[in-house]
């Protein structure tokens, strides 16, 4: 008996503001999201702010060396505490100068000693679950969330084998990419290579070997694997003596982050921030040992932005326009039992996660 076809998601999942609102208060508040890199918080009191799921947050390094994350709001009368990035001995609210320790505990406030019954030990900034994952800082607004190693089994160990120098890596460059589409359109485009040969000639002929490309689920991770092109066809020089130097691999961590290791063990990342029902900002991260300026990585970042990234912007924005068309009827996904580059089995898995996030 022939199995029923799997059809793509209805357009409303990508266009309906109510779906986006449900994702912000549900999915994006219950999953592990990238905040920043630990090297941005090298010293006591170093901090940076960021937005996630419609919430303003900040990460800060305490005197005990621990990195903590807090909602960026004073417990007095709700003024935002910090902006941008920097370093501070204590956290001082700009509104009424309530002052917090780096642990989030209230330290002082003007005239609070004269308030009968006021116990400052009961006042503390609201802390957010935080994990370090190979130097990358992830947070989860759900205090009861399972740890990242449960969500993404085996990924930490695999990355340690592929990125042997991860302890020394620091961000060299962030490339910001605004896209006029729903975040799921962008993530889906990233999560299949069915379109690569036609739309990404530089990537498909100068980085990976498409006929060896495959994507398989690993917990809530989609693992991309492929061989690289013949070394003579590579668009940049690589050190072929390193382990896995002749391979490409990617670990997409649902819902909005991906580690990529290009041939030559070049680590780069994607992370997404959903800004509206039909807008998303994507950041490409590029890393080097100790943050040193690396000409190969700089040139790769430029090549990537001018080719694969630019090509993808046009693709995903065209899809978003098409999703608003009255003529669109979700077609069947191309799910090949043998998987491979010309199959959308990864999209089938991804869209199931998307349904579960909204429909339950």
C-alpha positions as CSV (number, residue, x, y, z in Angstrom):
1,X,0.0,0.0,0.0
2,X,1.4,3.4,-1.0
3,X,2.1,5.8,1.9
4,X,0.2,9.1,1.8
5,X,2.1,12.1,0.5
6,X,3.5,14.6,3.0
7,X,2.5,18.1,2.1
8,X,4.2,21.3,3.1
9,X,2.7,23.4,5.8
10,X,-0.2,25.7,5.2
11,X,0.7,29.3,4.4
12,X,-0.8,30.5,7.7
13,X,2.1,29.0,9.7
14,X,4.3,31.6,8.0
15,X,1.9,34.6,7.6
16,X,-0.6,34.6,10.4
17,X,0.4,37.1,13.2
18,X,-1.4,34.9,15.7
19,X,0.9,32.0,14.9
20,X,3.9,34.2,15.5
21,X,2.5,35.4,18.8
22,X,2.0,31.8,19.9
23,X,5.5,30.9,18.9
24,X,7.0,33.8,20.9
25,X,5.1,32.9,24.1
26,X,5.5,29.1,23.5
27,X,8.2,27.6,21.4
28,X,10.7,30.5,21.6
29,X,10.3,30.7,25.3
30,X,10.8,27.0,25.9
31,X,13.8,26.2,23.7
32,X,17.6,26.9,23.9
33,X,18.5,30.1,22.2
34,X,22.0,31.5,21.4
35,X,22.9,34.6,23.5
36,X,26.6,35.2,22.7
37,X,30.1,33.9,23.1
38,X,31.9,33.5,26.4
39,X,34.8,35.5,25.1
40,X,32.6,38.6,25.1
41,X,32.5,38.2,28.9
42,X,36.2,37.7,29.7
43,X,36.4,39.8,32.9
44,X,34.3,40.2,36.1
45,X,31.4,42.6,35.4
46,X,31.5,42.2,31.6
47,X,28.0,42.1,30.1
48,X,26.0,42.3,26.9
49,X,22.3,42.7,26.3
50,X,20.1,41.0,23.7
51,X,16.5,40.4,22.8
52,X,14.9,36.9,22.6
53,X,11.2,36.0,22.3
54,X,10.2,39.6,22.7
55,X,12.1,39.8,26.0
56,X,15.1,42.0,26.9
57,X,17.9,40.0,28.6
58,X,21.5,40.5,29.6
59,X,24.4,38.1,30.4
60,X,27.0,39.1,32.9
61,X,30.1,37.5,34.4
62,X,30.1,37.3,38.2
63,X,32.9,37.6,40.7
64,X,32.9,33.8,41.0
65,X,33.5,33.5,37.2
66,X,30.0,32.2,36.5
67,X,28.1,33.6,33.5
68,X,24.5,34.4,34.5
69,X,21.6,35.7,32.5
70,X,18.8,38.0,33.8
71,X,15.7,39.7,32.5
72,X,16.8,43.2,31.8
73,X,14.3,44.9,34.2
74,X,14.6,46.6,37.6
75,X,12.4,45.0,40.3
76,X,11.4,48.4,41.6
77,X,9.4,50.0,38.8
78,X,10.4,48.1,35.7
79,X,13.0,50.4,34.1
80,X,15.5,48.6,31.8
81,X,18.8,48.2,33.6
82,X,21.5,47.9,30.9
83,X,22.0,48.6,27.2
84,X,24.5,47.5,24.7
85,X,27.6,45.9,26.2
86,X,30.3,47.0,28.7
87,X,31.6,46.3,32.1
88,X,30.3,47.3,35.6
89,X,31.1,46.6,39.2
90,X,27.4,46.5,40.1
91,X,24.2,46.9,38.1
92,X,22.6,50.3,38.8
93,X,19.1,51.2,37.5
94,X,19.1,54.5,35.7
95,X,15.7,55.4,37.0
96,X,16.0,55.5,40.8
97,X,19.5,54.0,41.4
98,X,18.5,50.7,42.8
99,X,21.7,48.8,42.8
100,X,22.1,45.0,42.3
101,X,25.1,42.7,42.8
102,X,26.4,40.7,39.9
103,X,24.5,37.7,41.3
104,X,21.2,39.7,40.9
105,X,20.7,40.3,44.6
106,X,19.6,43.8,45.6
107,X,22.5,45.6,47.2
108,X,21.0,49.1,48.0
109,X,18.4,51.7,47.0
110,X,18.0,55.3,48.0
111,X,16.1,55.6,51.3
112,X,15.0,51.9,51.5
113,X,16.3,51.6,55.1
114,X,13.5,54.0,56.2
115,X,10.8,51.7,54.8
116,X,9.4,49.7,57.7
117,X,9.5,46.0,56.9
118,X,11.6,46.3,53.8
119,X,13.8,43.3,53.4
120,X,16.2,43.7,50.6
121,X,17.2,40.0,50.8
122,X,13.8,39.2,49.2
123,X,14.5,41.3,46.1
124,X,16.5,39.8,43.3
125,X,16.6,40.1,39.5
126,X,14.9,37.3,37.7
127,X,17.4,34.8,36.5
128,X,17.3,32.8,33.2
129,X,18.6,29.2,32.6
130,X,22.0,29.5,31.1
131,X,24.4,26.9,29.6
132,X,27.9,27.1,28.1
133,X,28.2,24.9,25.1
134,X,31.8,24.8,23.8
135,X,32.2,28.5,24.7
136,X,28.8,29.5,23.3
137,X,26.3,30.9,25.7
138,X,22.7,29.6,25.4
139,X,19.7,30.5,27.4
140,X,16.2,29.1,27.9
141,X,13.3,31.0,29.4
142,X,11.8,27.8,30.7
143,X,13.3,27.1,34.2
144,X,12.3,23.4,33.9
145,X,13.8,22.8,30.4
146,X,15.9,19.7,29.9
147,X,19.7,20.4,29.4
148,X,21.1,20.9,26.0
149,X,22.8,17.5,25.9
150,X,19.4,15.9,26.2
151,X,18.0,18.1,23.4
152,X,20.9,17.5,21.1
153,X,22.4,14.1,22.0
154,X,26.0,13.5,20.9
155,X,26.5,17.0,19.4
156,X,28.9,18.3,22.0
157,X,31.2,15.3,21.6
158,X,31.0,15.4,17.8
159,X,31.9,19.1,17.7
160,X,34.8,18.5,20.1
161,X,36.2,16.0,17.6
162,X,35.7,18.3,14.6
163,X,36.7,21.6,16.2
164,X,39.8,20.6,18.0
165,X,40.8,24.2,18.9
166,X,37.4,25.3,20.2
167,X,38.8,26.6,23.5
168,X,40.8,29.2,21.7
169,X,38.2,30.3,19.2
170,X,36.7,33.8,19.5
171,X,34.3,35.7,17.2
172,X,36.2,37.4,14.4
173,X,33.2,38.9,12.5
174,X,29.4,39.0,12.8
175,X,27.6,39.5,9.5
176,X,24.0,40.8,10.0
177,X,21.5,39.8,7.4
178,X,17.9,41.2,7.5
179,X,15.5,39.1,5.6
180,X,11.9,39.9,4.6
181,X,10.4,36.5,5.5
182,X,9.1,34.5,8.3
183,X,11.9,32.9,10.4
184,X,10.7,29.4,9.5
185,X,11.1,30.1,5.7
186,X,14.7,31.0,6.4
187,X,15.3,28.0,8.6
188,X,13.7,25.6,6.1
189,X,15.9,27.0,3.3
190,X,18.9,26.4,5.4
191,X,17.8,22.9,6.2
192,X,17.8,21.4,2.7
193,X,20.2,21.3,-0.2
194,X,17.6,20.3,-2.8
195,X,18.0,23.9,-4.1
196,X,21.8,24.1,-3.9
197,X,23.1,23.0,-7.3
198,X,20.7,25.3,-9.1
199,X,21.0,28.3,-6.8
200,X,24.4,28.1,-5.1
201,X,27.1,27.5,-7.7
202,X,29.9,28.7,-5.6
203,X,28.9,26.6,-2.6
204,X,28.1,23.5,-4.7
205,X,31.3,23.6,-6.8
206,X,33.8,25.2,-4.4
207,X,32.9,24.0,-0.9
208,X,30.8,20.8,-0.8
209,X,30.2,17.9,-3.1
210,X,26.4,17.9,-3.6
211,X,26.1,14.2,-4.5
212,X,27.4,13.2,-1.1
213,X,25.2,15.7,0.9
214,X,22.7,14.3,3.4
215,X,20.8,15.6,6.4
216,X,19.6,13.4,9.3
217,X,17.8,14.1,12.6
218,X,19.7,13.7,15.8
219,X,17.4,14.5,18.7
220,X,16.3,18.1,18.0
221,X,19.4,18.5,15.8
222,X,19.5,18.2,12.0
223,X,23.0,16.9,11.1
224,X,24.3,17.9,7.7
225,X,27.2,15.8,6.3
226,X,29.1,15.9,3.0
227,X,32.5,15.5,1.5
228,X,34.2,18.6,0.2
229,X,35.1,19.2,-3.4
230,X,38.3,18.0,-5.0
231,X,41.0,20.0,-3.2
232,X,42.0,21.5,-6.5
233,X,38.5,22.9,-6.9
234,X,38.3,24.5,-3.4
235,X,37.8,28.3,-3.4
236,X,40.2,28.7,-0.5
237,X,43.3,27.0,0.9
238,X,42.9,24.4,3.6
239,X,45.2,22.4,5.9
240,X,44.4,18.9,4.9
241,X,46.4,17.4,7.8
242,X,43.7,18.2,10.4
243,X,41.1,15.6,11.3
244,X,37.9,15.9,9.2
245,X,39.7,18.7,7.1
246,X,38.3,17.2,3.9
247,X,34.7,17.2,5.1
248,X,31.9,19.6,5.7
249,X,29.4,19.2,8.5
250,X,26.7,21.2,10.1
251,X,24.6,20.8,13.3
252,X,21.4,22.8,13.2
253,X,20.0,23.1,16.7
254,X,16.3,23.6,16.7
255,X,14.9,26.2,16.4
256,X,17.4,29.0,15.6
257,X,21.1,28.1,15.6
258,X,23.6,26.2,13.6
259,X,27.2,25.3,13.9
260,X,29.0,24.8,10.6
261,X,32.4,23.4,10.0
262,X,33.8,24.1,6.6
263,X,36.6,22.0,5.0
264,X,39.8,22.9,6.8
265,X,38.0,23.0,10.2
266,X,36.8,26.5,9.7
267,X,34.0,27.1,12.3
268,X,31.2,29.4,11.4
269,X,27.6,29.8,12.7
270,X,24.1,30.9,11.9
271,X,21.7,32.3,14.4
272,X,18.2,33.7,13.7
273,X,16.2,36.3,15.6
274,X,12.5,36.4,14.7
275,X,11.4,40.0,14.6
276,X,7.9,39.8,13.2
277,X,5.6,37.4,11.3
278,X,7.4,38.3,8.0
279,X,10.8,39.5,9.2
280,X,13.8,37.9,10.6
281,X,17.4,38.8,11.2
282,X,20.1,36.3,10.5
283,X,23.7,36.6,11.8
284,X,26.7,34.7,10.3
285,X,29.4,34.3,12.8
286,X,33.1,33.7,11.8
287,X,35.7,32.6,14.4
288,X,39.5,32.4,14.6
289,X,42.0,31.4,17.3
290,X,42.2,34.1,19.9
291,X,40.3,36.4,17.6
292,X,43.3,37.0,15.5
293,X,42.7,38.6,12.1
294,X,42.7,35.6,9.6
295,X,42.9,36.5,6.0
296,X,41.4,33.2,4.8
297,X,38.4,33.5,7.1
298,X,37.9,37.2,6.2
299,X,37.9,36.3,2.5
300,X,35.5,33.4,3.2
301,X,33.1,35.7,5.0
302,X,33.1,38.1,2.1
303,X,32.7,35.3,-0.5
304,X,29.8,33.8,1.6
305,X,28.0,37.1,1.9
306,X,28.3,37.9,-1.8
307,X,27.3,34.4,-3.0
308,X,25.3,31.9,-0.8
309,X,23.9,34.5,1.6
310,X,22.9,36.9,-1.2
311,X,21.3,34.1,-3.2
312,X,19.4,32.9,-0.2
313,X,17.9,36.3,0.6
314,X,16.2,36.5,-2.9
315,X,15.0,32.9,-2.5
316,X,13.4,33.2,0.9
317,X,11.8,36.6,0.2
318,X,10.3,35.3,-3.0
319,X,8.9,32.3,-1.0
320,X,7.3,34.7,1.6
321,X,5.6,36.7,-1.2
322,X,4.4,33.4,-2.7
323,X,2.9,32.3,0.7
324,X,0.6,35.3,0.5
325,X,-0.7,34.3,-2.9
326,X,-4.3,33.1,-3.2
327,X,-3.1,30.6,-5.7
328,X,-0.7,28.7,-3.4
329,X,-1.8,25.2,-2.5
330,X,0.9,23.4,-0.4
331,X,2.5,20.8,-2.6
332,X,3.9,17.4,-1.6
333,X,7.4,17.3,-0.3
334,X,10.0,15.3,-2.2
335,X,10.8,12.6,0.4
336,X,13.2,10.1,-1.1
337,X,13.5,6.9,1.1
338,X,17.2,6.9,0.1
339,X,17.5,10.5,1.4
340,X,20.4,12.4,-0.2
341,X,20.7,15.9,-1.6
342,X,17.6,15.8,-3.8
343,X,15.3,14.8,-0.9
344,X,13.3,17.0,1.5
345,X,13.1,14.4,4.3
346,X,14.8,17.0,6.6
347,X,11.9,19.4,5.8
348,X,9.4,16.8,6.8
349,X,11.1,16.4,10.2
350,X,11.4,20.2,10.6
351,X,7.8,20.9,9.7
352,X,6.6,18.3,12.2
353,X,8.5,20.2,14.9
354,X,6.9,23.4,13.7
355,X,3.4,21.8,13.8
356,X,4.0,20.5,17.3
357,X,5.1,24.0,18.5
358,X,1.8,25.6,17.4
359,X,-0.9,22.9,17.3
360,X,-0.5,21.3,20.8
